[in-house]
Amino acid sequence: MQRTAVVTGASSGIGAATAAKLAGAGYHVVLAARRTDRIETLAQRLREQGGQAEAHPLDVTDRAAVDALAGSLDRCDVLVANAGGAVGADTVAESAAADWAAMFEVNVLGTLHVTQALLPKLVESGDGTIVVMGSTAGFVAYEGGGGYVAAKHGEHAIAATLRLELCGQPVRVIEIAPGMVRTDEFAVNRFRGDADKAAAVYAGVAEPLTDEDIADAVTWAVTRPSHVNVDLMVLRPRAQAAQHKVHREL
């Protein structure tokens, strides 16, 4: 029977690229995101390319909607908990609690909701995989990143704890932790539509990672033999040696 992969945050960036890669690898892909038009367009394109894909509008912070998605599926073999994002780049002293709450809701509780809702089907599959889309921010703090750093630390904790709690069950838990990735929307959304501030993040960096790079990594990890678990994969562009050490050609 064809295996099913659910990808959250599939309307753009890493989520959309991952959905496309998994469809190309033979999975029936369920694209889950808030922007219905985007996921329907992508699902149609993937079907035209010979893949199996369907769109399912979803806000991962809405537990009832997440449960409804889980209930609509006959099976789930792979969950890519990718929905997330950053809001603002203020200092801890000056940041808004509402921004922190929004990041916690989508990154941490969103991951919790989809994991809890789909875990019974992942176990039932006999060979399930959960992919948590983390970040190097989940390990190293940086100025102006307090809320996002806290949220990504939370996602890292979910992945690490799940791996312990599911030991002996037929479910792998993989954490992908990208460093500097340039996508169409992440930084722009973080800076509330300020394209200049978003561009400054990547200024002078010849080749930041792309959404395709991360999608390749996810697909590779998911398609390893069932007994192989990629606990944690950290990806950075060559120009980024560490969170605070980036080579820029100015």
Buried (B, 14 or more C-beta within 10 A) or exposed (E): EEBBBBBBBBBBBBBBBBBBBBBBBEBBBBBBBBEEEBBBBBBEEBEEEEBBBBBBBBBBBBBEBBBEBBEEBEBBBBBBBBBBBBBBBBEBEEBEEEBBBBBBBBBBBBBBBBBEBBBEBBBEBEEBBBBBBBBBBBBBBEEBBBBBBBBBBBBBEBBBEBBEEBEEBBBBBBBBBBBBBBBEEBBBBBBEEEEEBBEEBBEEBEEBBBBBBBBBBBBEBBBEEEEEBBEBBBBBBEBBEEBEEBEEEE
